[in-house]
């Protein structure tokens, strides 16, 4: 269990963490927007230094945002975890505001595995759990593709077995 980001759900449950590649993928997605803004701000500041020296504030702000966003994104990625228990699946996330979702296997309707082009480039996938409740936020992003497929098959089997017992 990751002791830095652990929080109590009633018992000491060992959580599986998502791939470290997930944090890098999310940082890359943020930098796709931040880097061009940084370049534009820097060019404007250099070109118009004599007329408007305050333009340096733009690129400095974008740089500070990029650094802060990178730190937060990497910490958030480390905080995501899941644990398979006998009757349910626990999903946790959050650094400052911890969120724990408990999904009973008997309530699972179906399980999706999604992987967009960037996810596939990093070898990652997202497992989405669908229950009868529309409000259930049950997704596990950033899993290695093989683990996502194994989890989908395991959860689908447990969902069928527990639903038959209801």
RAMOZI-V333357 format. One line per field, one symbol per residue. phi: phi as a letter, one per 30 degrees, with the letter a starting at -180 (. if undefined). burial: I if it has 9 or more other ideal C-beta (glycine too) atoms within 8 Angstrom, else O. A space follows every 10 residues. Layout:
phi: ???
burial: ???
//
This chain:
phi: .dddcdbdbj bdcdcdcddd dddddddedd ddcddddddd dddddddced dbdddddddd ddddeddddd dddddddddd abbccdcacc bbajcdcdbb cccdedcdca bcbcbddded dcicaccccc bdddddccbb dideeddddd dedddddddd dddddd
burial: OIOOIOOOIO OOIOIOOIIO IIIIIIIIOI IOOIIOIIOO IIOIIOOIIO OOOOIIOIIO IIIOIIOOII OIIIIIIIII IIIOOOOIII IIIIOOOOOI IIIIIIIIOO IOIOIOOIII OIOIIIIIII IOOOOIOIII IIIIIOOIIO IIOIIIOIIO IIIOOO
//
